[in-house]
Amino acid sequence: MASYLAQVIEITRNHPVGVTVVAVSCLASIASYFGFSRNQCKVHLSSLAKPGLVVLHGMGPSCTIVNPSPFVLKLQTFLRMANIEYVHDLKYPFDRKHKMPWIELDGKVYSDSTFIIEFLTKRFNVKIDDHLDDEQKALARVVSKTIEMNTFWAVILYHRFIEDFEWFRLNMKFTWSSSFFYKFLAVPTIKKYLYGHGIGRHSPQEIQQIARDDMMAFSTLLGNKPFFLGNEPTTLDACIFGVIANVLYGLREDSWPNRM
C-alpha cells in the first residue's frame, strides 16, 4: 500500500495535469456508480423487449469466459438447455437487490437465478427435471446450495477479489478509473461480505481446504456418470457448470483453484 501511494505521489509531481484529468475521471466513475445504484431501485425495461421474449440482464463476457458471473452463466445455460429464446441486455446488470442476473418478460421483472429458473420452468413448461424423483430433487437442492453458498465464496469470490484481483482486472479489461474504484471501494466491501459470510474469517490454507473438500465431494457425486443425476442433464448441471467453468476459465490458469 505504501509503495502504491509513493508511486501515486511521484506521478502527481511529474504529471500534474494528467493526474488531474484522471482524478476527475475517477470521481465521475464513482458518481456514476452511486447514481447507477440509485437507478437500480427503479425498473428499467429494456428496449430489446418484445412479447414472449426473455430479456436477460447481467454482466457480459470477459477475455477468457462467456460470463464471469457463475449465476448469469447458470441461467444462460438453463435457457439454452430449455430452448427458451432470450436476448442479453448489458445496460443494467444489477437488480433492485443489487444482484445479478435478473430478467424481464412481458413487462414484469424477476430476480435471482434460482427463482427465475423456477418461474421459467412453469411459464414455458420446461421438463428438464421431470424424470427426477423426490430424493434426487432433494439432493439437487442440497448440492446446488453448497456450490453457490459455500464453494463459490471459497473459490471464486475469495480468489478473484482477495488473492488475484490484478489478473481479474486485466481479464475484465477495466479502465484505469474502474480499476481504482474496484481496488479501493469494491474490494474492501467484498472483504466485509466475506467476513460476514464466515469464509473470510478463515486462513488462506483453511479456505483452500474447504474448497478442495467441496470439489472432491462433487467429483465423488459425479463418478462415472455423464451428468450429476444420471444420464440426462438437469438444472443442477447448469448450476454446477456456472461455477466449475469459472474455476477453469475465469481464474488464472495456474491458480490453486484451477489446479484442484
BAMARBA-935773 format. One record per atom (N, C-alpha, C, CB): x, y, z. Coordinates in pm, whole numbers, plus 50000, padded with zeros to 5 digits. Glycine has a CB too. Example, Ala and Ser with C-alpha at 12.3 -4.5 7.8 and 13.67 -1.06 7.14 Angstrom:
residues 2
513194943150780
512304955050780
513204967050780
511314955350905
512854977550708
513674989450714
512905000350787
514084994050572
This chain:
residues 260
500834988050000
500005000050000
500875012550000
499065000050121
501945012450086
502835024050095
503545026549964
503845022150207
503985015649900
504685017149771
503735022449664
505285003749726
502475018049671
501505022949575
501295037949590
500165015449591
501165042449717
500975056749743
502195064749701
500675059049891
503385059049722
504615065949681
504645067949530
505855057949727
504205057849457
504155058749311
503155069449269
503775045249249
502015070049337
500995079949304
501545094049326
499725077749390
502245096049440
502815109149471
503845113349366
503455109049611
504695103749326
505725106749227
505095110449092
506665094849210
504085102949053
503395105748926
502715119348932
502375094748894
502135122649048
501455135549065
502425147149047
500795136449203
503625145649102
504625156249091
505085158248946
505825153049179
505245147148875
505775147848739
504735150948634
506435134948705
503475147348661
502425149148560
501165155048626
502085135648490
501225167148675
500065172848747
498805174048664
500425186448799
498955178048537
497775179548451
497125166148423
498155186448320
497945156348388
497415143048359
496725136848478
498525133948312
497315138748597
496725133248719
495385139848747
497665134948838
495295152848721
494025159948741
492935154148653
494205174848711
493275151448528
492305145648435
491845131948483
492905144548294
492805123748527
492475110348575
491625111148701
493755102248602
491975120348792
491215121948916
489775125548888
491865132549006
489585134648793
488225138648755
487475126748699
488255150248651
488185118648619
487575106648560
487155096848668
488555099848462
488025095148770
487705086048881
486475090848957
488895084748976
486455103848987
485315109449058
484035107848978
485555124149091
484155109548847
482985107748761
482505093348764
483305111948617
483465083948765
483095069748770
482395066448900
484335060948754
482925071949012
482315069449142
480915075449149
483185075049255
480815087849101
479505094349099
478535086649012
479615108849051
479045081848899
478215073948808
477735061148875
478975070648679
478655054948953
478295042449021
477155044649119
479505036649094
477295055149204
476275057449304
474965061949240
476735067749405
475075069249130
473865072649056
473255060248995
474175082848947
474125051348946
473675038648889
472975030248995
474855030948829
473555030449119
472955022549227
471545027549258
473825023149353
471385040649259
470055046049285
469105042449172
470105061349303
469635043049049
468775039748935
468335025248939
469505042648804
469165016649000
468825002549004
467575000049090
469994994549057
467195009849173
465985008349254
464745010349167
465995018449370
464945015449047
463845017448955
463775005748857
464005030748879
462675004448789
462534994048688
462854999948553
461104987848690
463894994848490
464284999448357
463984988348257
465805003648352
462904989648186
462564979448087
463414981247964
461064980148051
463874970147911
464804970347800
464134974247669
465464956847786
464894981147586
464404984447452
464374972047362
465294995347388
465014961247408
465044948747331
463814940047357
466294940847365
463004944047455
461874935747496
460794935047389
461284941047625
460204923247380
459024921347296
458214909847356
459414918347145
456934908647324
456084898547387
456654884347377
454714898747323
456704877547491
457164863747493
458664861847492
456604856647379
459424872647484
460874871747478
461494874447614
461434881547374
462344865547660
463054867547786
464224877047762
463554854047844
464284887647843
465414896847838
466274894247962
464944911947833
467474889347939
468404886248048
469264898448077
469284874048012
469354902048204
470214913048247
471324907448335
469404923748324
472554911548306
473704906948382
474964910748308
473654891648405
476124908848372
477384912748310
477654904748184
478524911048408
478534910248100
478884903647975
480144895347988
479054913947866
480684890447876
481844881547878
483134888547917
482014875147743
484094880647962
485454885647987
486334880647874
485994880948127
487644881947889
488564877547784
488634862347772
489954883047809
488274855247879
488514840747880
487264832247900
489484837447987
486134838347933
484934830347960
483704837947912
484814826948110
482714830547869
481504836547814
480784845147918
480564825847762
480904841448047
480364850148151
481084847548283
478844848048168
481724857748341
482464856148466
481584855348590
483424867348482
480274857148574
479354855148685
478804840948678
478194865648682
479094832448777
478554818748774
477044818348768
479014811248896
476394828448823
474934828448830
474304832648696
474454837848942
474944842048628
474484845648493
474734833948399
475214858448442
475914827748409
476244816348324
475314804648350
477704812048345
474964802548475
473994792148511
472664794448438
473764791948663
472174806748442
470894809748378
471004808948226
470404823548420
472094813648170
472294812548026
472284797847983
473614819247984
472924789448062
472984775148030
471604768948038
473944767848126
470854772448142
469474767348155
468624771548036
468834772248285
468714784047996
467914789147885
468214781447757
468164804047863
469484778247736
469854770447616
469364756047629
471394770747595
469504750247747
469044736547769
467534735347746
469394731847911
466804745647787
465344745547777
464834750947644
464744753547891
465744755147557
465384760747426
464444772647440
464744750047339
464744781247537
463964793447556
464684805047489
463734796347708
463984811847401
464594823147331
464824834747427
463714827647212
466004840947417
466294852347504
467294861647437
466844847647640
467354873947488
468364883547448
469054888347575
467754895447366
470294893047559
471094897247674
471304912347667
472464889747677
470734919447763
470884933947772
471884937047883
469504940947798
472984943647848
474064946347943
473914959648016
475384946247872
472904967447982
472844981148032
472684982048183
471714988447965
471784974148239
471564974448384
471774960248438
470124979848419
473014956548471
473294942748511
472734938648646
474754940548512
472554948448739
472084945148873
470614948548891
472924952548978
469944940748977
468534943149003
468344952049126
467794929849023
467134952949176
466834961449291
467584957149416
465334961449319
467914944349423
468654939149539
470164940149518
468254924649566
470574946349407
471974947449369
472594933549346
472764954949477
471794924849284
472254911449249
472034909349099
471514900549333
472744899549046
472524895448908
472544880248902
473604901648813
471844874348803
471094880648695
469664884048738
471074871548574
468994891248648
467554893148658
467014893248517
467204906448735
465734890948503
465124890548370
463864898948368
464814876048328
463444902148249
462114907848231
461404899848123
462184923048193
460134898248142
459314890748047
457904896448048
459294875548082
457474900847932
456144906747917
455894918048017
455074895947934
456894926548034
456734938248117
456904936148266
455434943848094
457204923848308
457414920948450
458854917048477
456464909748496
459314919748599
460694917448637
460784905748736
461314930248700
461804897048715
462024885648802
463514885048838
461564872348733
463784882348966
465164882849016
465584869649079
465304893949117
466924867749089
467584856149150
467524844149055
466934852749286
468684838749024
468764828148923
467894816048958
470204823648906
467844812349085
467034800849125
465554803649108
467334796949271
465094815349157
463694818949141
463324820448995
463394831949217
464244826048916
463984827848773
463784814448704
465144835448707
464664804848735
464554791548673
463244784848714
465744782748713
462854786148840
461584780348885
460404786648810
461414782249037
460464799848792
459394806848720
459344802548573
459584822148730
460514802548507
460554799148365
460144784548341
461944801648308
460474775848435
460084761848422
458564760448413
460624753548540
457864768148495
456394767848492
455854775348370
455814773848621
456454786848342
455954795548234
456074788948098
456724808848233
457174781648074
457414775447943
457274760247947
458794779247892
456754755248059
456514740748072
457784732748042
455374736447977
458864736848106
460154730048086
460154716748161
461334738948135
460634706248095
460564692848151
461934686848184
459844683748056
462944695448197
464314690848220
464414681948344
465254702648234
463694685448449
463804678048576
462634668648602
463904687848690
461774666748504
460564658748526
460864644148561
459694659148403
461994639048516
462314624848539
462904622248678
463284620048433
463174632848754
463794631148885
462744627448990
464524643948927
463134618349082
462234615049193
462484625049307
462454600349242
461714623849414
461804633449524
463184633449589
460744630449628
463794621749601
465124620949663
466174627949577
465514606249687
466084626149447
467024632749357
466844647949359
466854627549214
465594652349366
465334666749373
465884672649503
463834669549362
465764665149612
466304669649740
467824670449733
465854660149853
468444660549672
469904660449657
470354672249571
470374647249594
469624674949464
469954686249376
469894699349453
469004686649254
468914700649540
468784712749622
469994714449714
467474712249705
470374703849780
471494704449874
472804707649801
471634691249951
473034701049690
474284703049616
474354717049556
474414692549505
473244721749499
473254734949437
473504745849541
471924737649365
472924744449660
473154754449764
474564753549820
472134752749877
475134741549823
476514740049868
477464747449774
476894725249876
477294745449644
478234751449550
478024766449537
478094744949413
476794771149555
476524785449542
476784793149671
475104787649498
476524787049784
476644794049912
477944791149985
475494790349999
478714781549936
479974778150003
481134777949905
479854764550072
481074769349804
482184767849711
482464780749634
481904756649614
481424787249586
481604799749513
482354810049595
480244805449471
482014811349723
482654821049811
484114817249837
481894822149944
484374804349858
485724799849892
486654799949772
485674785949949
486134796749655
486984795249538
487024807849452
486504783549455
485874812149403
485854822749303
485914836649367
484604821649218
484974839649457
484934853149513
486194856349591
483714854649602
486634847349677
487834849649757
489074850949669
488024838249859
489264841549580
490474841849497
490474853649401
490604828849419
489334856449344
489244866849240
489474880849299
487864866349172
488924883649414
488994897249467
490014899149578
487654901249517
490414888549647
491354889849757
492764885649716
490894881649877
492874874449647
494204869049616
494754873349481
494144854149620
493894875549383
494414877949247
493574888249171
494444864749168
493294899349237
492454909549174
493094915249048
492154920749272
494424916549048
495104922548933
494834914548805
496624923348959
494884901348815
494594893048698
493144894848655
494884878148727
492224894848751
490824896748719
490584910248654
489974895348845
491244920548704
491114933948648
491524934148501
491964944048727
492644927948471
493124927548333
492224918948245
494564922248327
491724908048301
490864898948225
489534905648190
490604886148304
489074914448278
487824921648254
488034934548173
487154925048388
489284937848148
489634949948073
489044962548139
489134948847928
489184963348271
488724975248342
489544987348299
488824973148495
488894998748291
489625011248268
490395014748395
488645022848227
491305024748383
492085028848499
491175033548611
493085039848461
490175041448577
489275046848679
488425035748742
488365057448617
487985026148660
487205014948714
488085006348805
486625006348599
489335004548765
490264996748848
490475003448982
491614995048776
490625016748980
490795024349103
489575022649194
491025039349072
488405023649135
487175022149211
487085008349274
485955024649121
487334997749195
487234984249246
488264981749356
487424974149134
489504986349333
490574983549427
490334990149563
491894988349370
489855002549563
489765009949689
488355010949746
490305023649668
487345007149671
485975007649722
485294993949719
485165017649642
485294987449603
484584974749590
485274963449666
484464971049443
486594962249651
487304951249717
487164951749869
488784951549678
487354963349934
487124963750079
485704959750119
487414977750132
484724963350036
483344959350065
483184944250055
482364966349969
483804938349953
483724923749936
484414916650051
484364919549803
485504922450102
486164916650220
485204916050338
487414924750257
484404926550355
483424926950463
482344916350441
482784940850474
481924914650315
480934904250284
481494890350316
480534905050135
482754888050280
483384875150305
483474872550456
484784874650242
483804882750532
483884881250677
482504878750736
484514893850740
481504886150687
480144884050735
479614870250700
479234894550677
479974865450582
479574852050539
480184841550631
479994849450394
481434843950674
482134834350760
483384828950695
481224823050797
483374827950562
484514822150492
485744831050508
484194820150342
485524844250519
486634853550531
487294853650667
486174867250498
486754846150762
487344845350896
488404834450904
486254842751001
488494826350798
489454815350796
490784819850736
488904803550717
491804812050761
493114814450699
493064810050554
494254806850776
494004815050469
494034810650329
494134795350315
495214817050256
494894789150405
495044774550397
493724767550429
496144769750494
492994772850526
491704766850562
490684768750451
491174772950692
490704780450386
489784782950276
490074773450161
489894797650228
491354771250131
491714761850025
491254747650059
493224761950001
491344743950187
490904730650228
489394729050211
491304727950373
488654739550247
487194739350228
486864737350081
486564752450282
487564744849995
487314743949850
487634730049797
488144754449775
488764724449839
489164711049792
488174700449838
490564707549843
487724701449962
486754691650013
485444692449935
486484693950163
485004704649902
483794706149820
483984699849683
483424721049806
485094703049619
485344697949484
485444682649484
486644704049427
486054677049588
486144662449597
484754656349612
487044658349714
483904663049689
482534658049707
481774658149575
481784666449812
481944668949498
481264669649367
481794658949273
481454683549304
483114656849276
483714646649190
483204632749226
485254647149201
483084630049356
482574617149401
481124615349359
482704615849554
480344625849370
478944625249331
478804622649181
478234638249369
479634629149101
479564627248956
479994613148917
480434637548883
481104608448976
481594595048945
481814593048796
480624584648995
481294582348743
481424579248600
480174582948521
481724564548582
479244589748585
478004593348517
478264604848419
476914597248620
477504605548311
477664616748218
477174629948277
476914613948089
476184629148368
475654641048435
475464637848583
474314645548370
475274648148664
475314646048808
474204637248862
475254659048876
473054637248796
471954629248847
471564617948752
470754638048872
472484613948667
472204602748579
472634605048437
470764599648583
471824600048344
472174600348203
471654612648128
471664588148137
470884620948196
470324632748132
470674645248212
468794631448118
470914656448143
471244668848214
470024674648285
471804679348116
470284681148397
469224687548475
469664701748509
468904679448604
468814708948579
469174722548620
470364722348716
467974729448686
470574711348787
471744710348875
473024711148793
471704697148956
473034704948676
474224705548591
474494719748544
474064696248470
473444727148515
473614741248476
474224749248590
472264747348433
473764746448711
474254753448830
475744750448852
473444749248953
476104737748850
477494733948874
478384738648761
477624718648891
477894738248639
478664742848524
479044757648540
477874740848394
478104765848591
478384780048607
479584782648695
477184787048664
479744774548801
480864776348893
482134769748838
480514770549030
482044757148796
483234749848750
483854756548628
482874735248718
483024761248536
483564768148417
484334780548458
482424771848320
483854787448561
484554799448608
485844795948681
483654807548699
485914784248741
487174779848802
488204776848692
486944767248891
487764770248587
488684766048481
489054777448386
488064754848401
488104786348358
488354796548256
488204810948307
487414794448142
487704812548429
487504826048482
488534830148586
486164827048542
489514821448612
490614824448704
491934822048631
490524815748832
493024826948690
494334825048629
494604810148607
495444831248717
495194806748494
495374792748456
496184784848559
496054791948322
497174791148622
497994784048719
497594786848864
499434787748699
496374791748885
495894794749020
495624781649095
494604803449014
495614782249229
495364770049306
493974764249281
495544772849455
492914772349261
491624766049229
491674758549096
490514776549225
492414763948999
492484757848868
493244744448872
493154767348769
494104742748972
494924730548981
494264719849067
496294733949038
493114722849126
492484712849216
492044700549139
491284719049288
